[in-house]
Structures are given as C-alpha cells and as structure tokens.
Amino acid sequence: MSQESRTARIEARIAPEALAVVKRAAEIQGRSISDFVVAAARDAALGTIEETHLIRLAIEDQRRFVELLVDPPAPAPALERARRAHARLIRKGR
C-alpha cells in the first residue's frame, strides 16, 4: 500500500495476545502491522460483500429450480393480463 493513497485513519484496541498473533503474521509476510491489518480488514470486507451477492440453495431447492427452468409452469392469469397490457402499451408507443 503506497503512502500517497492513505487518506483516512482508523484506531482499534486489541488484546495483547491478539496483537502478538497479528504482529507475527505481519512479520511472516514482511509487512508492517498496519499494512497487514488494513489488508486483512479489506479482504474480510470484500468477502462479506461478495457473500451478499450469492444465493445458496439446498440440493432439493437446486433440483426444483432447474426443473422450473426446464419445464416452467403456465403463467398465472394476472401475469398473462399484464403481458397483454404491456404489449398494447408498447404498440401504442411506436
């Protein structure tokens, strides 16, 4: 991380035992404690954000999903009315 890109500061309290672990990990990677903590926090944040974009389904739900894609049910009457209304509106707009 370059010095020029640092524009904000965060502070945190940490137990001495946890600091020792973080310090050791930072040393192993050849980083400062600050760089290590910032990178770890960023990775954790990105992972959390990515998880919100994933849909996880149980095996039975996966099968049902695929079955509905392959052989979808007939549209409900309300959906059919909406489709016809939409088609009329699109034709009028031309």
N, C-alpha and C positions, 0 to 999 in steps of 0.2 A: 504494500500500500504506500503510495507516494505521500510525502509531507504536504504537497500542494493541494491535494484533494481533501484534506481534513479540515472540515469547517464546523463541526459540532463536537460536543463533549458529553460523555455520559460518565456517571460515577456509580459504583456499587460497593456494598460491603460484602465481604466474603470471609468465611471461617478460615482460620489458619491452615487446617488440614486440606481444605479445598484449594487454597492458594498454592500449597506445596504441589498438589497434583497438576494444577494449571501451569505452574512455573516449570515443572519437569517436562510436561508435554511441549511447552513452548521451546524449551532448550533442545529437545529432540528434533524439533522441526527447524531449529536455527532462527527462531523468531523472537521478537520481544513479547512480553506478556500481553501488552496492549494489542499488538498485531494479532496474536493468537486468539485473544478473547473476541476481538472485533470480527475476525474471520469465522470463528465458531458461532458467534451470535448471528451473523449474516446467513451462514449455511442452515442453521436451525430455523431462522425466519423464512428463508426460501422454501425449506421443506414443509413447514406449516402452511404456507400459502399454496404450495403445489397440492397438498392433501385436500384442500378445499375444492379443488377442481376435478378431483377423481370421484367416480361413482363406483362404489364397491357393492357387488351383488353376491348373494349366496348362490351355490351351484343350481339349486332349483329355480331361483329367480333368473339366472342366466339362461337356463333352458327355456323358461317361459318367454323371456324377452326375444330370443331367437325364433321361437315358434310364432310369435306375433309378427315379427318382421317377415318371415317366410309366408305365413298364411294369416294376414290381418283380418280382423272381424269386419263385418259390414258397417259402414258409417251409421251412427245414430241419426234419427230423424232430424234433430236440431242441427247437427253438423251438415247434413245434406241441404237443409234450408239455407244455412249460412253460405255454403258453397254456391248455390244458385243465386243468392243475393249478391255475392261477391262478383260472380260472372256478369250479372246485369250491370252492376256499377262500373266494372271495367269496360264493358262495351259502350256505356254512355260516355265515359271519359275520353273516348277516342275521337 
